[in-house]
Amino acid sequence: MSSHDSLVLKTIVSTSRITFGLLPGLGAMILVRMAIHLYRPDIEDAENRVRPVDHLYDCYDFIIVGGGSAGAVLANRLSENPDWKVLLLEAGQDENVLSEVPVLFPVLQTSSIDWQFVTEPSDQYCLSMVDKRCKWPRGKVLGGSSVLNAMLYIRGNKRDYDSWAAMGNVGWSYDDVMPYFRKSEDMTIPEYQEDPYHSVGGPLTIEYFNYEQPITRKILEAGAQLGYSIRDVNGEYQTGFTRSHATVRNGLRCSTAKAFLRPAAKRKNLHVSVHSLVEKVLIDEHKRAYGVMFSKQGHSQIVKASREVILSAGAIQSPQLLMLSGIGDAEHLKELGIYPIVNLPGVGKNLQDHIAMGGHSFLFDNPYNNGTDYCFNINNVMAVPALIDFSVHNSGPFYSMMEAEAMAFVNTKYQDPADDYPDIQLFIAPTADNMDGGLFGKRANGLTDETYAQLYEDILFDSSFSIVPLLLRPKSRGYLELKDASPYSPPRIYPNYYSHPDDVKTMVEGARIVQELVSQPALQELNARPNPRRNPGCAAHELMSAEHLECQARHHSLTIYHPVGTCAMGPVQNYEAVVDPRLRVYGIKSLRVVDGSIMPNIVNGNTNAPIIMIAEKASDMIKEDWADSYEQPLCNTDYKLKEAKSSEAEATTPTVTSQSTRPDIFNETANLFTYFSVHRKPNSTAKSTKPKETEKAKDNIPLLTREYETKYKELIPVSEYPPENPYRVDIPINKANPHYSDMNPYYAPPSYVIPPYPYYYFQNQVVPYDINIQTKQKNFKPSKKGNSYSKSKNSKYPFTNHRPAYDFDKGYENEEPILFETKEQATSSGKKCKVWLYYNGMKYEVVV
């Protein structure tokens, strides 16, 4: 049998084994969930969980888009002012109970609380992943990615923040941000509680993981033998090895939803709406953000903000929302039929992420001869004794986070050790992908069946550990862009890993340090050795040679879930900057971005703690900016409740979603995993409704006012999804018009037709996306110069190579946005005048 045939057979056997293991895996999850319900009410925490509201006010002081690591912090801190009404909109659900168990961390990837983003295919990285795409997990849940991540608490390096300040970002030096790290922290590790770099009493609990595998201590011992100190890497110095600091409380995950939202959940001035996908930011004729349009339960709604709209949707979706709202690179937006309100070419650019080398696993001899494991083994962890320890005794391996029980910050030959600015981070895992049988790690990383079979099938459940090198300061820069103008389409992600040649060289040197670490006496006592199996794409290279390591880096590429930089902070002179040092979006009043996307450069470590710091600092800045404001609010101060069909909406306070005291454990657990979910075909028999004229529709309402859009806000799909395509919706068509199509390819199109006077009330009406989309404007002839536009002679819209002086009260100097365009069109009956209205970032045709 040829080697190729042998690999094919091995792949078939491996894939079949993993497939047949999925159902027992689901059964184990249901058993864990049942045990929690019966024996661990502290995990369910039903009394303190967030109670989402069903019906909202028309207006809030602040609208926060995204309830993740930053949004949850903002919601807590801003609602501390009882005079402010705060709305938090989250596209996902509340935290699932299983997410609190540290050992289940890999299970959450690709689940229903994960956005399941993937990068565009590449021939330079992720070559061993399905379709050559890297998986980019992001949290679609209250708490965001702090619910999916590895719970590692790393602040970064002092020089990270000092460099931000040196770039012109006043107030962001290490001394400036350090108080905000300490403000949120509740350090429970005894030796650090009196340390000046730490504090106690904050909302976010920091501990060591409650359970560690024996092999972890041996690796730390080897690190000391290599010459590195075992230290607090969040303290005075970063270089060295450490037991991982973790965002856990009493051994369980402490997400930002648990730390910040639950304590504020009963505040009457904080409303949380889940399953609420924001489609765009609403911007008026004065270039002021005055609200958002969002979809919930198949209906589009509008809610206003009297003070600010704050985007905390993360480094992928904050720039996506800006672009959908008409803020971004003008050329890209126009190609998609989105009228650019503000030309900010930096939106979606400057994408940075920490790339890591997977597959760097090592075998060793278990020194125990009594059957006890020396490392993580799923067969023994997911067993009845371990479940009993967890549910009854509050102990055992369920408290282990096997992906990084320890870590290190080390220097390659390209970095001066005296600088204390290490360029490689090592994740020390007391396991490898062979130890979970391919059930979770393979799926989470998107590894191909062939690659997994070749690397691990022959060594299934043999004692192993992994040391994963991560590139801390990549020089490569990626970008993301819209796929189309629909908020329901994920953006195209181009991380461009290794596009700078220095990055892969540094990564190879990081892998060399791992080899040196494994060769130390502490690990050689266990006969530690590299996995002799090679990636199928790297079989031609000698094991552990420089060529093999570079090949492995390009094939087994892993994100460490740290995308940042896509709405970069910078001074006004920086043409690529999206927000100013107070995180206000350039060119738009009352709009901020507060999340990891504002980082001008990625930090030297995990990003969750810095993002929480950013939200803490932003909260204080927002409070300062509005402390002495005497500006009249834009909304009705009575905060009238939005109308709803149910009689409950007539109450004086929003209706709260009730929490069941007896959860449906089977469905709750099964629905968490999308590959087990039953996709029912929705009823498509609903008939389209015709526009109906109402008495209110006869009112003479000015077009260029917020009241106009509020009046016609109920633009929602006319029917249930047809079974053929879950993203298509029936349209009441006019077959005489060739522009109409039978089916609309988008669930929520970004353009609507304004009817003639008297205006019709468009209830339950959607217009096909491709109708009346125009991309050419009168007297608007941009000429491309580099990545920007120059202002033409007759243009009133300021596309310039250098950003003009900006004033947040007056906007850009001499700026007059185009609002109307007219064009004569010859018809059989003579000439017809067509009018287009540019409003709120969209182009509407006014039917006259």
C-alpha positions as a printed Julia matrix, in Angstrom:
848×3 Matrix{Float64}:
   0.0    0.0     0.0
   1.4    3.4    -1.0
   1.93   6.12    1.56
  -0.84   8.1    -0.13
  -3.3    5.21    0.15
  -2.26   4.7     3.75
  -2.95   8.35    4.55
  -6.34   8.19    2.84
  -7.32   5.12    4.86
  -6.04   6.7     8.08
  -8.04   9.84    7.33
 -11.24   7.84    6.77
 -10.77   5.91   10.01
  -9.98   9.09   11.97
 -12.94  11.03   10.57
 -15.35   8.16   11.25
 -14.1    7.78   14.8
 -14.51  11.5    15.52
 -17.97  11.6    13.93
 -19.23   8.7    16.01
 -17.8   10.39   19.1
 -19.85  13.56   18.7
 -23.11  12.15   20.0
 -21.55  10.7    23.18
 -19.85  14.09   23.55
 -23.22  15.79   23.48
 -24.48  13.27   26.04
 -21.58  14.17   28.32
 -22.41  17.88   28.01
 -26.05  17.2    28.91
 -24.92  15.18   31.93
 -22.68  18.04   33.08
 -25.53  20.51   32.62
 -27.88  18.3    34.63
 -25.34  17.99   37.44
 -24.97  21.77   37.58
 -28.73  22.19   37.81
 -29.02  19.66   40.6
 -25.92  20.36   42.66
 -24.42  23.72   41.66
 -27.01  26.51   41.96
 -24.09  28.89   42.48
 -23.21  28.4    38.8
 -26.75  28.91   37.56
 -26.92  32.06   39.68
 -30.52  32.59   38.55
 -31.17  35.39   41.01
 -28.4   37.66   39.72
 -28.37  37.01   36.0
 -29.25  39.76   33.57
 -32.98  40.08   32.85
 -33.32  41.38   29.28
 -36.2   43.73   28.51
 -38.83  43.0    25.88
 -40.02  46.54   25.18
 -37.78  49.56   25.05
 -38.05  53.29   25.5
 -38.05  55.46   22.41
 -34.96  57.22   23.63
 -31.99  56.73   25.94
 -29.13  58.96   26.96
 -26.6   56.39   25.77
 -26.93  53.43   23.44
 -24.13  50.87   23.67
 -23.83  48.51   20.71
 -22.35  45.2    21.82
 -22.45  43.66   25.29
 -18.97  42.13   25.18
 -15.76  42.73   27.08
 -15.97  46.51   26.64
 -19.73  47.01   26.35
 -20.49  45.29   29.64
 -18.02  47.56   31.43
 -19.53  50.67   29.84
 -23.07  49.6    30.72
 -22.09  49.23   34.37
 -20.09  52.43   34.69
 -22.46  54.74   32.77
 -25.53  53.45   34.58
 -23.85  54.4    37.87
 -25.37  57.82   37.16
 -29.05  57.29   38.07
 -30.07  60.25   35.9
 -28.83  58.58   32.72
 -30.89  55.99   30.86
 -28.58  53.42   29.26
 -29.48  50.81   26.65
 -27.2   47.88   25.89
 -27.92  46.06   22.61
 -26.45  42.57   22.18
 -26.92  40.38   19.11
 -26.46  37.18   21.09
 -27.99  35.64   24.2
 -27.12  35.53   27.87
 -24.21  33.37   28.96
 -24.76  29.65   28.8
 -24.18  27.9    32.11
 -21.63  25.54   30.56
 -19.4   28.47   29.62
 -18.49  28.95   33.27
 -16.7   25.59   33.5
 -13.03  26.22   32.54
 -12.35  22.78   31.08
 -15.14  23.27   28.54
 -13.42  26.27   26.96
 -12.69  24.51   23.61
 -16.3   23.31   23.38
 -17.56  26.88   23.03
 -15.74  27.5    19.77
 -18.03  27.06   16.74
 -21.05  27.0    19.07
 -24.16  29.16   18.84
 -22.53  31.82   21.04
 -19.68  32.19   18.53
 -20.0   34.44   15.46
 -17.94  31.78   13.62
 -16.0   34.2    11.45
 -13.45  32.85    9.0
 -10.74  34.63    7.07
 -10.51  34.74    3.3
  -8.49  31.87    1.74
  -4.73  32.35    1.54
  -1.71  30.58    0.12
   0.61  32.0     2.81
  -1.0   30.83    6.06
  -3.67  28.46    7.44
  -2.72  26.01    4.69
  -3.78  23.01    6.79
  -7.17  24.49    7.63
 -10.4   23.72    5.82
 -10.5   25.76    2.58
  -7.26  27.43    3.73
  -9.3   29.71    5.98
  -8.44  30.53    9.58
 -11.28  30.33   12.07
 -11.75  33.53   14.04
 -14.01  32.85   17.05
 -15.74  35.93   18.47
 -18.33  35.99   21.24
 -21.97  36.41   20.24
 -23.21  36.58   23.81
 -23.44  38.9    26.8
 -19.84  39.13   27.91
 -18.65  38.72   24.31
 -15.33  37.0    23.8
 -14.68  37.0    27.56
 -17.18  34.11   27.55
 -15.27  32.18   24.86
 -11.65  33.0    25.62
  -9.04  31.15   27.64
  -9.59  33.47   30.64
  -5.94  34.64   30.61
  -5.29  37.98   32.3
  -2.31  39.8    30.76
  -1.98  43.58   30.72
   0.76  43.98   28.14
   4.03  45.85   28.39
   4.7   49.36   29.68
   6.21  50.31   26.34
   2.95  49.48   24.53
   1.09  52.34   26.15
   3.99  54.77   26.18
   4.26  54.25   22.42
   0.53  55.03   22.06
   1.09  58.32   23.84
   4.18  59.05   21.72
   2.0   58.69   18.61
  -0.04  61.68   19.78
  -2.65  59.89   21.88
  -2.59  62.12   24.92
  -3.65  60.4    28.12
  -2.75  56.85   27.07
   0.72  56.38   28.56
   1.4   53.51   30.95
   1.11  55.82   33.95
  -2.23  57.07   32.6
  -3.79  53.64   32.05
  -2.4   51.81   35.07
  -5.08  53.15   37.47
  -7.79  51.7    35.21
  -6.24  48.23   35.25
  -6.25  48.42   39.03
  -9.77  49.88   39.18
 -11.38  46.77   37.72
  -9.16  44.22   39.47
  -9.93  42.05   42.46
  -6.65  40.19   42.96
  -7.13  37.09   45.1
  -3.64  35.57   44.7
  -2.28  36.12   48.24
   1.28  37.11   47.32
   0.06  39.91   45.04
  -2.71  41.44   47.13
  -0.37  44.0    48.73
   1.61  44.57   45.55
   1.5   48.16   44.17
   0.81  46.78   40.7
  -2.42  45.13   41.85
  -5.54  45.92   43.83
  -8.48  44.23   45.5
 -12.17  44.99   45.56
 -12.81  45.55   41.86
 -15.51  43.72   39.89
 -13.13  41.44   37.97
 -11.7   38.56   40.0
  -8.15  37.37   39.21
  -6.95  33.95   40.42
  -4.79  31.05   39.43
  -6.69  28.18   37.85
  -7.9   25.89   40.64
  -6.53  22.73   39.09
  -3.19  22.12   37.41
  -1.75  19.05   35.76
   1.62  17.83   37.12
   3.41  18.33   33.8
   2.88  22.1    34.07
   5.17  22.41   37.1
   7.88  20.44   35.29
   7.74  22.85   32.35
   8.05  25.83   34.7
  11.04  24.12   36.3
  12.58  23.77   32.84
  11.98  27.48   32.23
  14.02  28.32   35.35
  16.77  25.99   34.13
  16.76  27.88   30.82
  17.62  31.06   32.75
  14.26  32.77   33.09
  12.7   33.96   36.33
   9.32  32.74   37.55
   7.56  36.04   38.19
   4.45  38.18   38.03
   4.39  39.13   34.35
   1.75  41.77   35.18
   4.13  43.43   37.61
   7.32  45.42   37.26
   8.86  43.17   34.61
   7.27  41.11   31.87
  10.08  38.81   30.7
   9.88  35.41   32.36
   7.67  32.4    33.13
   4.5   32.36   35.23
   1.55  30.38   36.34
  -1.3   31.93   34.38
  -3.29  34.71   35.96
  -6.91  34.1    35.04
 -10.26  35.86   35.11
 -11.88  33.2    37.28
 -13.85  33.45   40.51
 -13.9   30.48   42.88
 -12.45  28.47   40.03
 -15.2   29.4    37.53
 -15.04  31.78   34.58
 -15.46  35.42   35.5
 -16.6   37.03   32.26
 -17.39  40.73   31.99
 -21.07  39.76   32.03
 -20.59  38.17   35.45
 -18.22  40.84   36.73
 -19.92  43.99   35.44
 -23.43  43.28   34.14
 -24.87  41.07   36.84
 -24.12  43.57   39.66
 -25.88  46.28   37.63
 -28.7   44.12   36.31
 -31.33  45.43   38.74
 -30.68  49.1    38.08
 -33.85  50.63   36.69
 -31.91  52.94   34.38
 -30.06  50.11   32.61
 -31.93  48.1    29.99
 -30.39  45.16   28.17
 -31.86  43.83   24.94
 -30.53  40.52   23.63
 -30.95  38.98   20.16
 -30.79  42.56   18.89
 -28.61  42.92   15.81
 -27.74  46.54   15.04
 -27.94  47.21   11.31
 -26.65  50.77   11.19
 -26.03  53.95   13.11
 -28.52  56.7    12.3
 -26.92  60.02   11.39
 -28.8   63.25   10.79
 -28.2   66.12    8.39
 -25.86  67.75   10.91
 -23.65  64.66   10.95
 -24.72  63.72   14.41
 -25.43  60.16   15.5
 -28.9   60.19   16.98
 -29.77  56.49   17.28
 -29.53  53.05   15.75
 -31.62  50.74   13.64
 -31.62  47.18   14.89
 -33.42  43.94   14.17
 -35.07  41.79   16.82
 -37.35  38.83   16.21
 -37.5   39.64   12.51
 -38.53  43.26   12.98
 -36.43  46.35   12.35
 -36.73  49.0    15.04
 -35.25  52.41   15.71
 -34.21  53.74   19.09
 -32.71  57.17   19.73
 -29.79  58.39   21.82
 -29.94  61.88   23.3
 -26.25  61.99   24.14
 -24.16  59.32   22.41
 -24.11  56.11   20.45
 -21.15  53.97   21.52
 -19.89  51.12   19.35
 -18.4   48.26   21.36
 -18.99  45.56   18.77
 -15.35  44.5    18.53
 -12.56  44.81   16.0
 -14.6   43.1    13.28
 -18.08  44.49   13.7
 -17.4   48.03   14.91
 -15.73  48.93   11.58
 -18.41  46.94    9.76
 -21.14  49.05   11.39
 -19.29  52.27   10.63
 -19.06  51.32    6.96
 -22.71  50.25    6.79
 -23.57  53.66    8.23
 -21.6   55.58    5.6
 -18.36  56.07    7.51
 -15.25  54.63    5.9
 -13.25  54.57    2.72
 -15.38  56.47    0.21
 -14.38  54.39   -2.79
 -15.25  51.1    -1.1
 -18.59  52.39    0.18
 -19.65  53.78   -3.19
 -18.91  50.46   -4.87
 -21.53  48.92   -2.58
 -24.12  51.66   -3.07
 -23.55  53.24    0.33
 -23.28  57.0     0.23
 -20.17  58.1     2.18
 -21.07  60.56    4.88
 -17.47  60.85    6.11
 -14.44  59.63    4.23
 -12.34  57.79    6.82
 -10.02  55.49    4.9
  -8.66  53.98    8.11
 -11.92  52.16    8.93
 -11.23  48.43    8.63
  -7.51  48.96    8.0
  -4.56  48.45   10.39
  -5.85  44.97   11.34
  -3.44  43.22   13.69
  -3.6   39.86   15.4
  -1.32  37.57   17.37
  -0.49  34.65   15.1
   0.73  31.43   16.71
   2.27  28.16   15.51
   0.1   25.14   16.22
   1.09  21.5    16.08
   4.14  22.07   18.29
   3.46  19.06   20.53
   5.76  16.79   22.51
   5.47  13.25   23.84
   6.81  12.21   27.24
   6.87   9.19   29.52
   4.35   9.27   32.34
   6.3    8.82   35.61
   3.22   7.45   37.35
   2.8    3.7    37.09
  -0.57   3.47   38.84
  -2.68   4.65   35.9
  -2.89   8.27   37.06
  -2.48  10.87   34.34
   0.4   13.32   34.37
  -1.31  15.54   31.78
  -4.82  16.28   30.54
  -6.66  13.28   29.1
 -10.29  13.7    28.02
 -11.1   10.07   28.75
 -10.45  10.56   32.44
 -11.6   14.17   32.74
 -15.01  13.49   31.18
 -15.67  10.58   33.53
 -18.03  10.06   36.45
 -15.42  10.51   39.23
 -14.36  13.88   37.82
 -18.01  14.94   37.48
 -18.66  13.98   41.11
 -15.59  15.92   42.24
 -16.84  18.98   40.38
 -20.52  18.87   41.29
 -20.24  17.68   44.9
 -16.74  18.53   46.16
 -16.04  21.68   44.08
 -12.71  20.29   42.96
 -11.06  18.24   40.26
  -9.97  18.61   36.62
 -13.14  20.41   35.54
 -11.39  23.49   36.97
  -8.45  23.05   34.61
  -7.91  25.3    31.59
  -5.71  22.93   29.65
  -4.79  25.33   26.84
  -2.46  27.52   28.94
  -2.02  26.61   32.59
   1.27  28.49   32.4
   2.93  30.9    30.0
   6.18  32.69   29.29
   7.48  35.86   27.67
  10.85  35.25   26.04
  13.33  36.98   23.74
  14.56  35.71   20.37
  17.91  36.71   18.91
  16.15  39.7    17.32
  15.28  41.25   20.69
  17.62  42.73   23.32
  16.83  41.04   26.67
  17.85  44.21   28.51
  14.83  46.03   27.08
  12.29  43.85   28.91
  10.21  43.9    25.74
   9.95  40.2    24.79
   8.91  39.37   21.24
   7.55  35.82   21.78
   4.89  34.56   24.17
   4.69  30.85   24.95
   1.42  29.16   25.87
   2.2   26.12   28.0
  -0.52  23.5    27.69
  -0.54  20.2    29.61
  -2.15  18.54   26.59
  -2.02  18.29   22.81
  -4.64  17.75   20.14
  -4.22  13.97   20.41
  -5.5   14.04   23.99
  -9.09  15.05   23.2
  -9.48  12.52   20.39
 -10.13  15.28   17.85
 -13.53  16.16   19.3
 -12.9   19.79   20.19
  -9.46  21.2    19.34
  -9.58  20.02   15.74
 -13.02  21.51   15.18
 -12.21  24.78   16.97
  -9.1   25.37   14.84
 -10.62  24.16   11.59
  -7.89  21.58   10.98
  -8.45  19.34    7.96
  -9.21  15.65    8.48
  -6.07  14.67    6.6
  -3.79  16.83    8.73
  -5.27  15.64   12.03
  -5.06  12.0    11.01
  -1.42  12.31    9.96
  -0.31  14.21   13.05
  -2.25  12.52   15.83
  -4.1    9.35   14.91
  -1.08   7.13   15.65
  -0.49   8.69   19.08
  -4.04   9.03   20.37
  -4.05   9.55   24.16
  -0.28   9.07   24.49
   1.02  11.42   27.2
   1.69  14.77   25.54
   2.02  18.48   26.11
   2.19  21.53   23.84
   4.2   24.73   23.91
   2.73  27.18   21.43
   4.89  30.13   20.34
   3.04  33.37   19.61
   4.35  36.41   17.73
   3.83  39.37   20.05
   4.56  42.35   17.78
   3.7   41.41   14.19
   4.82  43.86   11.53
   2.24  42.54    9.08
  -1.01  44.47    8.73
  -4.31  43.19    7.42
  -7.68  44.71    6.7
 -11.35  43.89    6.45
 -14.0   45.14    4.07
 -17.71  44.75    3.5
 -18.86  41.86    1.37
 -21.99  43.8     0.46
 -24.3   46.4     1.95
 -26.25  43.94    4.1
 -25.66  43.93    7.86
 -26.32  40.18    7.79
 -23.27  39.39    5.66
 -20.01  38.88    7.56
 -17.2   41.11    6.34
 -14.27  39.8     4.34
 -11.26  39.37    6.64
  -7.7   39.53    5.33
  -5.26  39.2     8.27
  -2.23  39.02    5.93
  -0.2   36.95    8.38
   3.5   36.77    7.5
   3.19  39.39    4.77
   6.2   41.06    6.4
   9.21  38.71    6.09
  10.46  39.48    9.61
   7.37  37.91   11.17
   7.97  34.35   10.04
  11.69  34.64   10.92
  10.8   35.66   14.47
   8.25  32.86   14.71
  10.85  30.25   13.69
  13.21  31.58   16.36
  10.4   31.31   18.89
  10.02  27.64   17.99
  13.77  27.24   18.5
  13.41  28.53   22.06
  10.73  25.89   22.63
  13.23  23.23   21.51
  15.77  24.57   24.01
  13.15  24.5    26.75
  12.26  20.87   26.07
  15.93  19.92   26.16
  16.3   21.08   29.78
  16.91  18.42   32.47
  13.47  18.75   34.1
  11.79  17.59   30.9
  14.48  15.21   29.74
  13.88  13.27   32.94
  10.5   12.45   31.35
  12.07  11.68   27.98
  10.27  14.64   26.38
  10.57  14.56   22.59
   8.84  16.15   19.61
   5.97  14.37   17.91
   7.75  12.55   15.05
   4.72  12.87   12.75
   4.89  15.78   10.33
   2.22  17.86    8.71
   1.4   16.35    5.28
   2.31  19.64    3.66
   5.75  19.65    5.29
   6.83  16.03    4.77
   9.67  17.05    2.47
  11.53  18.92    5.22
  13.71  17.5     7.96
  11.93  17.43   11.3
  12.56  20.6    13.32
  14.74  22.16   10.64
  14.26  25.87    9.89
  12.45  24.93    6.68
  10.17  22.56    8.55
   9.36  25.13   11.24
   8.5   27.82    8.68
   6.36  25.32    6.79
   4.6   24.36   10.0
   4.01  28.02   10.86
   2.35  28.59    7.49
   0.29  25.39    7.6
  -0.76  25.15   11.27
  -1.51  28.85   11.75
  -3.59  29.75   14.79
  -5.23  32.97   15.81
  -5.1   33.64   19.53
  -8.37  35.58   19.28
  -6.71  39.02   19.46
  -7.84  41.08   16.43
  -7.4   44.81   17.06
  -6.66  48.09   15.34
  -9.44  48.44   12.76
 -10.75  51.77   14.16
  -7.37  53.04   15.24
  -6.97  55.9    17.67
  -4.81  58.8    16.56
  -4.43  62.57   16.47
  -6.23  64.57   13.8
  -3.05  64.86   11.74
  -3.02  61.08   11.25
  -5.07  60.54    8.1
  -5.54  56.84    8.89
  -6.94  57.49   12.38
 -10.63  56.74   12.93
 -11.12  58.02   16.48
  -9.42  60.77   18.44
  -7.71  60.17   21.82
 -11.1   60.5    23.51
 -12.38  57.77   21.18
 -14.79  60.06   19.29
 -15.25  59.17   15.63
 -13.8   61.84   13.37
 -16.42  63.71   11.4
 -19.46  62.47   13.35
 -20.71  64.02   16.55
 -22.05  61.91   19.43
 -20.43  58.71   18.18
 -17.59  56.81   19.88
 -15.87  53.49   19.48
 -14.82  51.73   22.68
 -13.26  48.3    22.18
 -10.05  46.68   20.94
 -10.43  48.17   17.49
  -9.13  51.52   18.76
  -5.64  50.17   19.55
  -3.15  51.85   17.19
  -0.69  49.0    17.84
  -1.39  45.62   19.37
  -0.28  45.11   22.96
   2.43  42.71   24.1
   0.12  40.01   25.41
  -3.49  38.88   25.58
  -5.95  41.63   24.75
  -8.9   41.03   27.09
  -7.49  42.87   30.1
  -6.42  45.9    27.98
  -9.89  46.06   26.39
 -11.49  46.13   29.84
  -9.04  48.91   30.76
 -10.02  50.84   27.61
 -13.69  50.65   28.61
 -12.93  51.75   32.16
 -10.99  54.76   30.92
 -13.59  55.59   28.25
 -16.33  55.55   30.9
 -14.54  58.22   32.86
 -13.92  60.28   29.72
 -17.6   60.12   28.81
 -18.6   61.18   32.31
 -16.15  64.08   32.12
 -17.4   65.19   28.72
 -21.02  65.32   29.89
 -20.45  66.48   33.46
 -20.86  70.19   32.71
 -23.02  69.9    29.62
 -26.07  72.14   29.47
 -27.05  71.03   25.98
 -30.73  70.31   25.6
 -31.38  66.59   25.12
 -32.52  65.5    21.69
 -35.07  63.05   23.04
 -38.23  63.47   24.99
 -37.11  63.45   28.6
 -40.16  61.4    29.54
 -38.55  58.38   27.82
 -41.87  57.19   26.48
 -42.11  53.45   26.09
 -42.12  52.21   22.52
 -45.5   50.99   21.31
 -45.96  47.26   21.29
 -48.69  44.89   20.29
 -49.02  43.29   23.69
 -50.9   44.98   26.48
 -47.77  44.72   28.6
 -46.31  47.6    26.64
 -48.77  49.95   28.33
 -46.93  49.55   31.58
 -44.82  52.42   32.84
 -41.66  50.35   32.89
 -40.19  48.0    30.29
 -41.32  44.41   30.37
 -38.64  42.01   31.57
 -38.07  38.6    30.06
 -38.86  35.97   32.65
 -36.31  33.34   33.58
 -37.49  29.78   33.9
 -36.65  28.08   37.16
 -36.67  24.69   35.46
 -34.51  24.93   32.32
 -34.99  22.65   29.36
 -31.58  21.07   29.83
 -31.55  18.94   26.68
 -32.54  21.67   24.24
 -30.48  24.33   26.0
 -27.36  22.19   25.65
 -28.06  20.85   22.16
 -28.83  24.3    20.8
 -25.45  25.52   22.0
 -23.79  23.35   19.39
 -24.77  24.28   15.87
 -23.75  20.92   14.43
 -26.42  19.25   16.57
 -29.14  21.86   16.08
 -32.27  20.96   14.14
 -32.82  23.55   11.39
 -36.55  23.69   10.87
 -37.89  25.25    7.71
 -39.9   28.29    8.68
 -43.42  28.72    7.52
 -43.36  30.51    4.17
 -47.09  30.7     3.66
 -47.48  34.21    5.06
 -48.94  36.52    2.48
 -47.5   39.87    1.61
 -49.31  42.93    2.82
 -49.85  46.03    0.77
 -48.9   49.48    1.96
 -51.77  51.09    3.79
 -52.38  54.77    4.02
 -53.05  56.01    7.52
 -54.19  59.3     8.94
 -50.7   59.85   10.33
 -49.2   59.31    6.91
 -50.9   62.46    5.68
 -48.93  64.65    8.02
 -46.56  67.03    6.33
 -43.28  65.86    7.82
 -39.98  67.47    6.77
 -37.7   64.99    5.04
 -34.46  66.02    6.68
 -35.42  65.49   10.3
 -35.04  62.69   12.79
 -38.81  62.75   13.18
 -39.18  61.67    9.56
 -37.2   58.49   10.03
 -38.9   57.79   13.34
 -42.27  58.18   11.63
 -41.43  55.55    9.04
 -39.29  53.29   11.21
 -41.29  50.1    10.87
 -39.61  48.86    7.7
 -39.66  45.14    8.28
 -39.88  41.93    6.23
 -43.31  41.08    4.86
 -43.23  37.33    5.44
 -41.46  34.44    7.06
 -38.36  33.03    5.46
 -39.01  30.83    2.41
 -37.63  27.34    2.88
 -35.32  27.53   -0.13
 -33.0   30.12    1.38
 -33.07  31.35    5.0
 -31.73  34.75    3.95
 -34.35  35.58    1.31
 -37.71  37.19    1.81
 -40.85  37.4    -0.32
 -41.4   40.76   -2.0
 -44.68  42.23   -3.25
 -43.56  42.62   -6.84
 -44.57  44.75   -9.75
 -43.69  42.6   -12.74
 -44.14  45.52  -15.07
 -41.04  47.03  -13.58
 -37.95  45.1   -14.76
 -35.94  46.28  -11.76
 -38.08  44.24   -9.4
 -37.02  40.7    -8.72
 -39.07  37.83   -7.37
 -36.84  37.4    -4.41
 -34.78  39.82   -2.38
 -31.29  38.41   -1.69
 -30.96  40.3     1.57
 -32.96  40.05    4.74
 -32.73  43.77    5.51
 -31.85  45.92    2.49
 -30.04  49.18    3.09
 -32.14  51.35    0.76
 -35.81  52.21    0.6
 -37.97  54.15   -1.85
 -39.6   57.26   -0.44
 -43.2   57.38   -1.68
 -44.77  60.52   -3.1
 -46.78  62.93   -0.98
 -49.06  62.15    0.76
 -46.56  59.78    2.33
 -47.53  56.17    2.81
 -46.8   54.4     6.02
 -44.58  51.5     5.03
 -45.64  48.94    7.59
 -44.49  45.38    6.87
 -42.93  46.54    3.61
 -39.49  45.97    2.19
 -38.17  47.15   -1.15
 -35.7   45.04   -3.13
 -32.07  45.89   -2.5
 -31.17  46.54   -6.13
 -33.81  49.2    -6.76
 -32.74  52.78   -7.33
 -29.19  52.31   -6.17
 -27.21  55.05   -7.91
 -23.49  55.59   -7.53
 -22.89  58.66   -9.68
 -23.53  62.1    -8.31
 -23.91  65.39  -10.11
 -20.88  67.66   -9.76
 -19.04  64.9    -7.98
 -16.04  63.71   -9.92
 -13.49  62.21   -7.57
 -10.04  61.51   -8.88
  -8.08  58.78   -7.23
  -4.77  59.69   -5.65
  -3.24  56.83   -3.74
  -5.8   55.54   -1.3
  -7.77  58.77   -1.03
  -9.71  61.25   -3.11
  -9.05  64.85   -4.09
 -11.76  67.46   -4.11
 -13.02  68.26   -7.61
 -13.78  71.8    -8.7
 -17.53  71.65   -8.23
 -17.74  69.12   -5.43
 -19.24  70.12   -2.12
 -18.09  66.94   -0.42
 -14.58  67.27    1.03
 -12.49  64.3    -0.03
  -8.97  65.57    0.49
  -5.58  63.98    0.89
  -5.09  65.89    4.15
  -7.84  65.98    6.74
  -8.95  69.57    7.35
  -9.14  71.05   10.8
 -11.98  69.46   12.72
 -14.17  70.94   15.4
 -16.6   68.64   17.23
 -19.19  71.37   17.48
 -18.87  72.73   13.93
 -17.52  69.71   12.03
 -14.96  70.03    9.25
 -14.21  73.45    7.87
 -16.29  74.5     4.87
 -18.03  71.16    4.71
 -21.41  71.01    2.95
 -22.64  67.48    2.31
 -24.63  66.81   -0.85
 -28.25  66.24    0.08
 -30.11  66.29   -3.23
 -29.42  65.37   -6.82
 -31.81  65.86   -9.75
 -31.7   64.47  -13.25
 -33.98  64.84  -16.26
 -35.03  61.61  -17.89
 -36.7   61.44  -21.29
 -39.96  59.45  -21.43
 -42.62  58.85  -24.09
 -44.73  61.59  -22.56
 -41.94  64.13  -22.4
 -39.35  64.76  -19.71
 -39.51  63.49  -16.18
 -37.48  64.93  -13.33
 -35.95  62.34  -11.0
 -34.82  63.36   -7.53
 -32.49  61.48   -5.24
 -32.17  62.26   -1.55
 -28.97  61.5     0.33
 -29.97  61.04    3.94
 -28.53  59.14    6.84
 -25.84  57.55    4.72
 -28.21  56.13    2.12
 -29.43  57.25   -1.26
 -33.21  57.35   -1.68
 -35.19  57.97   -4.82
 -38.04  60.41   -4.24
 -40.97  59.4    -6.4
 -42.63  62.56   -7.7
